[in-house]
Amino acid sequence: MSDTPPAAHTRRGFPMKPRLPRTPAAVAGAVLVAAMIMLAVAGPPIWGASAERIDAAAILQGASAAHPLGTDSLGRDLLARVLVAGRFSLALALAATLIGGLAGIVLGALPSVLPGRPARLITGTVNALVAFPGLLLAMFTAVVSGLGARGAVLGIGVAIAPGFARLTQTLAATVAGSDYVSAARMLGVSRRRILTGHVLPNIAEPLILQLTQALGGALLGLAGMSFLGLGVQPPSFDWGRLLYDGFARIYVTPEVALGPAAAIALAGIGFNLLGDAMAKAAARTAAGGKASDTAVPPDPGEPNPGAVLEVRDLTVAFPGGVTPVRGLSLTIAPGEIVGLVGESGSGKSLTAAAIGGLVPYPGTVAYGRLLLGGRDVATLSGKALGTTLAMVFQDPMASLNPALRVGGQLAEVARVHQGAGRAEANRRAVDRLGHVHLPDPAARARQHPHELSGGMRQRAVIAMGLMATPRLIIADEPTTALDVTVQRQILRLLREVTEESGAAALFITHDIAVVGELCDRVMVMYAGRVVEELPVSRLAAEAAHPYTRALIASLPDMATDRDKPLASIPGRQPAPSEVGPGCAFADRCALATARCSAERPPLIPYGEAGRVACWEVK
Amino acid sequence: MRELHKSGPGSPRRVRSRGPRWVVRQVVRFAVSLAALLVASFAMIHFIPGDPVRASLGPAAPIELVQARTAALGLDRSIPEQFLTYTGHVLSGNFGTSFLSGEPVVEIVAARLPNTLALALLATVVALLVAVPLGMWAAVRTENGRNRGTEYAFTTVTGTAVAVPEFLYSIALVTVFAIGLGAFPPAGKAGAASYVLPVLALAIGPIAMIARISRAETLRELGTDYVRLARAKRLPAARLYLRHVLPNTLTATLTLGGLLLSALIAGSVLVEYVFAWPGLGMKIVESITQKDYPVAQGVILVYGAIVLVVNLAVDLALAALDPTSKIREA
């Protein structure tokens, strides 16, 4: 009762026609509610006579063959009475819900059409009432209106109303702020017409959902009132009243309380499950597909002992045949900064996640070799990984835990992995923060993330990576969320940090211009594969793959004619699930031949230090 | 990768400032609600159709008694006058006397309030202690749709448990553990054992509800970048979940816990009735069925005031806990 569903679901969008999911819970809810409705219709005509048949010879009996749930003080069969009481219980709940719903909707819609002061008064009252437990409001009403079904229905209605008012208010405020209502206002449509013509039709669906849930709440609330002796009075009876009578005899024949208790519980569960299913149907997302079909990677050959990171034939697959990363190989030498470039969906971020062991659950990672500092990542302990690999993510706002102090988040690396004491760890945290040129590092360490600017936060995240002595820093679009001047500073810092610590870096970006400034070597990814790899110094002159060349061509520079539209690549990158047997870029490529869409070009050495995967590059 | 984490905390959810002005506004709102409650409890008697004294004493009561009662309640004076007297009395701690026993209502409340608060507080503590770890465990186990069986069992069991009202739990617990097994006293307040069943009956529903919230909040946290970064730092599981995830789930969970406490104070009415618990809830039911209006009026006033105090306390406590609320002067 007191737990009238809060307006939590109002934040999600409601599609026009939510279909009920066919989960057992939803089916059970629907069946229980349907059974209740059938009982309410058919119960009284079928069992009405036996529910009222007085039998002086069978007074206050327990369970027996003739009376499975026993008899009451007049010898009436309790099973029949429970079955008959369904109609009255449901009718009362329906009445209470309608009273409460109507009052609540009117109360909630009024502020959107009334002028300021009365609107605020109503809003304030509703907000105050919502905080009150429904049962308290119901009791208050019961005192005023006296004992009996009428008082209880009114009381539960009053208890339900504030929840409806709040929901209507929230929904109406959303609709009232929308463009079409503003347009209607400008056209001089009256407030009443706006309410009935625009606001109400658009909020009807969530309100109907709330009505279903409130109906279950009202049924339980009324049962509670009757059970306390404050609701239905004899000779009328609902389930609560039957429970009230049964409870008095619970020491002698506990089974007489069983019937009404089970009926109330089942009704409550039925409405709740159905309501849950309806709410879920209204905010549902597609579920995952079938198992993945990861191919066994080919033999990786001899490992490269000098490399910081060596990846051979890395594949990341998701259920349903989606393979965002396909047979990717890359090697990073100590101190080298490698740029991994590609547009959204090319698999570059998943590559980083796979190296860090952070691919989200349904994804599976397969590789011929994945060596960090010469050792297989799978065999590395958490401590070894946590100290040799540092990660920097795109959004510095989201990378720091808002609840913890900045210094503490840095210090815990030292405390957990390096066994440093609290003071030592904090000292090192402050030192590292200073190292990334954060002004007044000691003060910054004591602050929470929200007190730092975006650039400062990204510096703090980089400092966190430097707490240990990382061999490799993976930076996944670390500058994308920052403004241009700060981007430049962060790039400089990354360069400086790698030069000083000797760590290598894998720098992931969609911006090929940034690569030119920071990296030693660049790898271009397209649809899950590396299509070209070459030293940055030769990027402008020697890029061979049509995709790389198109990326470079699309960069505006000082000489770009500003009267012409910026160059872009026609078409779009295929999704991981729609990559065919040939070259994934073939559809967008001016040089493509029949061979390109039939047969995939291998990544072969090209030029002095590069590799390229294209049939047309000779 | 990023595409899979669209639900991350890109939108800051703590945008409202909670500075001193916010505190003042909360306190003013509290005072206004309290005043409204006072008016409502006063008006209650006057809303009763007909003559409340007659209704209470029955048609056979001698006219002298009715007149004496009416005078004692001050119902023969003008409404504004009555309201001033009522307000003065309430402020000086005089809530009137019971029609039936002649006891001062204040004494009845003072004797019974601690029993009700004990039940509600214990149930809240039990619910939070059980539900928060349960919800977190379920979230970690079912993250990204793994262990669909667990997820399914969790949502079904909690969804069902939430839907069963506390008085049914009370009756079931009494029937099984008190009458059937004789393990606990079936009714009354006598020693620690007598607390077990009522607290349990009150806590089961809230446990299910909080566990659901806790799971949902934890799942949201697990998808955030800072938890990804914490995982990339290879923190031990306990540190990851307790230091990085838990604090961020607590705001929502504790808000609910606070609302719950006030709901439990009212919800205890039914449980007290089943267990014949000597609390306020038992008294309010008695007073309504017996038409003992001064008692009903006083108890409802006290109930309402407690709810308001608890809600204010929860708001202020959350503001104090929330790190973004601390305003530092430069």
Chai-1 contact restraints between the chains, C-beta under 6 A:
chainA,res_idxA,chainB,res_idxB,connection_type,confidence,min_distance_angstrom,max_distance_angstrom,comment,restraint_id
A,S2,B,A263,contact,1.0,0.0,6.0,A-B,restraint_1
A,S2,B,A266,contact,1.0,0.0,6.0,A-B,restraint_2
A,S2,B,G267,contact,1.0,0.0,6.0,A-B,restraint_3
A,A25,B,T156,contact,1.0,0.0,6.0,A-B,restraint_4
A,A128,B,S33,contact,1.0,0.0,6.0,A-B,restraint_5
A,A131,B,N311,contact,1.0,0.0,6.0,A-B,restraint_6
A,F132,B,V307,contact,1.0,0.0,6.0,A-B,restraint_7
A,P133,B,A263,contact,1.0,0.0,6.0,A-B,restraint_8
A,P133,B,A266,contact,1.0,0.0,6.0,A-B,restraint_9
A,L135,B,A266,contact,1.0,0.0,6.0,A-B,restraint_10
A,L136,B,A266,contact,1.0,0.0,6.0,A-B,restraint_11
A,L136,B,Y303,contact,1.0,0.0,6.0,A-B,restraint_12
A,F140,B,I300,contact,1.0,0.0,6.0,A-B,restraint_13
A,A142,B,I288,contact,1.0,0.0,6.0,A-B,restraint_14
A,V143,B,M44,contact,1.0,0.0,6.0,A-B,restraint_15
A,V143,B,I288,contact,1.0,0.0,6.0,A-B,restraint_16
A,V143,B,A296,contact,1.0,0.0,6.0,A-B,restraint_17
A,V144,B,M44,contact,1.0,0.0,6.0,A-B,restraint_18
A,V144,B,F47,contact,1.0,0.0,6.0,A-B,restraint_19
A,V144,B,I48,contact,1.0,0.0,6.0,A-B,restraint_20
A,L220,B,P165,contact,1.0,0.0,6.0,A-B,restraint_21
A,G224,B,F167,contact,1.0,0.0,6.0,A-B,restraint_22
A,G224,B,L270,contact,1.0,0.0,6.0,A-B,restraint_23
A,F227,B,F167,contact,1.0,0.0,6.0,A-B,restraint_24
A,L228,B,Y273,contact,1.0,0.0,6.0,A-B,restraint_25
A,L228,B,V285,contact,1.0,0.0,6.0,A-B,restraint_26
A,G229,B,T289,contact,1.0,0.0,6.0,A-B,restraint_27
A,L230,B,I288,contact,1.0,0.0,6.0,A-B,restraint_28
A,P254,B,T175,contact,1.0,0.0,6.0,A-B,restraint_29
A,A257,B,I171,contact,1.0,0.0,6.0,A-B,restraint_30
A,A261,B,L168,contact,1.0,0.0,6.0,A-B,restraint_31
A,A261,B,I171,contact,1.0,0.0,6.0,A-B,restraint_32
A,A265,B,V164,contact,1.0,0.0,6.0,A-B,restraint_33
A,A265,B,L168,contact,1.0,0.0,6.0,A-B,restraint_34
A,G268,B,A163,contact,1.0,0.0,6.0,A-B,restraint_35
A,G268,B,V164,contact,1.0,0.0,6.0,A-B,restraint_36
A,I269,B,T160,contact,1.0,0.0,6.0,A-B,restraint_37
A,I269,B,A163,contact,1.0,0.0,6.0,A-B,restraint_38
A,N272,B,A163,contact,1.0,0.0,6.0,A-B,restraint_39
A,D276,B,G159,contact,1.0,0.0,6.0,A-B,restraint_40
A,G288,B,G145,contact,1.0,0.0,6.0,A-B,restraint_41
A,S349,B,M1,contact,1.0,0.0,6.0,A-B,restraint_42
A,S349,B,R2,contact,1.0,0.0,6.0,A-B,restraint_43
A,L350,B,M1,contact,1.0,0.0,6.0,A-B,restraint_44
A,A353,B,M1,contact,1.0,0.0,6.0,A-B,restraint_45
A,G356,B,A232,contact,1.0,0.0,6.0,A-B,restraint_46
A,P360,B,L4,contact,1.0,0.0,6.0,A-B,restraint_47
A,P360,B,N144,contact,1.0,0.0,6.0,A-B,restraint_48
A,Y361,B,N144,contact,1.0,0.0,6.0,A-B,restraint_49
A,Y361,B,R146,contact,1.0,0.0,6.0,A-B,restraint_50
A,G382,B,R234,contact,1.0,0.0,6.0,A-B,restraint_51
A,L385,B,R234,contact,1.0,0.0,6.0,A-B,restraint_52
A,G386,B,K233,contact,1.0,0.0,6.0,A-B,restraint_53
A,G386,B,R234,contact,1.0,0.0,6.0,A-B,restraint_54
A,M391,B,A232,contact,1.0,0.0,6.0,A-B,restraint_55
A,F393,B,D225,contact,1.0,0.0,6.0,A-B,restraint_56
A,D395,B,D225,contact,1.0,0.0,6.0,A-B,restraint_57
A,A398,B,G8,contact,1.0,0.0,6.0,A-B,restraint_58
A,A398,B,P9,contact,1.0,0.0,6.0,A-B,restraint_59
A,A398,B,T224,contact,1.0,0.0,6.0,A-B,restraint_60
A,A398,B,D225,contact,1.0,0.0,6.0,A-B,restraint_61
A,S399,B,D225,contact,1.0,0.0,6.0,A-B,restraint_62
A,S399,B,Y226,contact,1.0,0.0,6.0,A-B,restraint_63
A,S399,B,L229,contact,1.0,0.0,6.0,A-B,restraint_64
A,L400,B,Y226,contact,1.0,0.0,6.0,A-B,restraint_65
A,N401,B,Y226,contact,1.0,0.0,6.0,A-B,restraint_66
A,N401,B,H244,contact,1.0,0.0,6.0,A-B,restraint_67
A,A403,B,P247,contact,1.0,0.0,6.0,A-B,restraint_68
A,A403,B,N248,contact,1.0,0.0,6.0,A-B,restraint_69
A,V413,B,K233,contact,1.0,0.0,6.0,A-B,restraint_70
A,V416,B,L235,contact,1.0,0.0,6.0,A-B,restraint_71
A,H448,B,P323,contact,1.0,0.0,6.0,A-B,restraint_72
A,H450,B,T324,contact,1.0,0.0,6.0,A-B,restraint_73
